[in-house]
Amino acid sequence: MCKQKKRNRQYTEEFRISVVKEYLSGGMSKYALCKKYSIPQPVTLTTWIRKFVGEETKEYPMKKEKIPESEEVSRLKRELKEAKLALYQERMRADAYDVMIDVAEEMFKIPIRKKAGTKQ
């Protein structure tokens, strides 16, 4: 009997974000998305959601009775999750710009950032 080695898959940040956005849009369940994109475990998707949205979403095997929510509350929750994801993306973009400016300043030996307190 020959055992195959398990291979850790590497997913790009853009791919992860797109899958999380698709899940947040409410179109498909975690299990369906995992099957669609060949993600081995739904817990992987749950981890991505926690990372990008910052909210813990646990699915318990036992079904508990849920208190019915109004359409407005569920819509607002979805909008909040999408806003948190957008904020995370903008922070990543700002960090990338900072690194780009640091590299340019070092490469060209000129100050690019405006110094605080200088008068023009």
C-alpha positions in Angstrom: 0.0 0.0 0.0 1.5 3.3 -1.1 0.6 6.4 0.9 0.5 9.7 -0.9 2.1 12.7 0.8 -0.2 15.4 1.9 0.7 18.6 0.2 0.1 22.0 1.8 -1.6 24.1 -0.8 -0.7 27.8 -1.1 -3.5 30.2 -1.9 -3.0 33.8 -3.0 -4.4 36.6 -0.9 -6.6 37.7 -3.8 -8.0 34.2 -4.1 -8.8 34.0 -0.4 -10.5 37.4 -0.4 -12.6 36.5 -3.5 -13.8 33.3 -1.9 -14.6 35.1 1.4 -16.5 37.8 -0.6 -18.4 35.1 -2.4 -19.4 33.5 0.9 -20.4 36.8 2.4 -22.6 37.6 -0.5 -24.7 34.7 0.7 -24.8 32.8 -2.6 -23.2 29.5 -1.4 -22.5 27.6 1.8 -19.0 27.0 3.0 -19.2 23.4 2.0 -20.3 24.2 -1.6 -17.5 26.8 -1.9 -14.9 24.3 -0.7 -16.1 21.8 -3.3 -16.2 24.4 -6.0 -12.7 25.6 -5.4 -11.2 22.3 -4.2 -10.5 23.5 -0.8 -9.9 20.4 1.4 -11.7 21.5 4.6 -14.4 24.0 5.4 -12.3 25.0 8.4 -9.9 26.6 6.0 -12.6 28.9 4.7 -13.7 29.6 8.3 -10.1 30.6 9.2 -10.0 33.0 6.2 -13.3 34.6 7.3 -12.0 35.1 10.8 -8.8 36.7 9.4 -10.4 39.0 6.9 -13.6 39.9 8.7 -12.4 39.6 12.3 -15.5 37.8 13.4 -15.7 34.3 14.8 -18.3 32.2 12.9 -18.6 28.7 14.3 -20.9 26.1 13.0 -21.9 23.6 15.5 -22.9 20.1 14.6 -26.0 20.2 16.8 -28.8 22.4 15.5 -29.9 25.1 17.9 -33.0 27.0 17.6 -32.2 30.4 16.2 -34.1 33.6 17.0 -35.5 34.8 13.8 -33.8 38.0 12.6 -35.4 40.7 10.5 -34.3 41.2 7.0 -32.8 44.6 8.0 -30.6 43.2 10.8 -29.2 40.4 8.5 -28.6 43.0 5.7 -26.7 45.3 8.2 -24.6 42.4 9.4 -23.7 41.5 5.9 -22.8 45.1 5.1 -20.6 45.3 8.3 -18.7 42.2 7.2 -18.2 43.6 3.8 -17.0 46.9 5.2 -14.5 45.1 7.5 -13.2 43.2 4.5 -12.8 46.5 2.5 -11.0 48.1 5.5 -8.6 45.2 5.7 -7.8 45.5 2.0 -7.2 49.3 2.3 -4.9 48.7 5.2 -2.9 46.2 3.1 -2.8 48.7 0.2 -1.5 51.5 2.5 1.2 49.2 3.9 2.2 48.3 0.4 2.5 52.0 -0.5 4.6 52.6 2.6 7.0 49.8 1.6 7.1 51.1 -2.0 8.0 54.6 -0.8 10.7 53.3 1.6 12.3 51.3 -1.3 12.2 54.3 -3.6 13.7 56.6 -1.0 16.5 54.1 -0.4 17.1 53.4 -4.1 17.1 57.0 -5.3 18.5 58.6 -2.2 15.9 61.3 -2.0 13.3 62.1 0.6 9.8 61.5 -0.8 7.7 61.8 2.3 6.8 65.2 3.5 8.3 65.9 6.8 5.9 67.0 9.6 6.3 70.5 10.7 8.1 71.9 7.6 6.8 75.2 6.3 6.4 75.9 2.6 
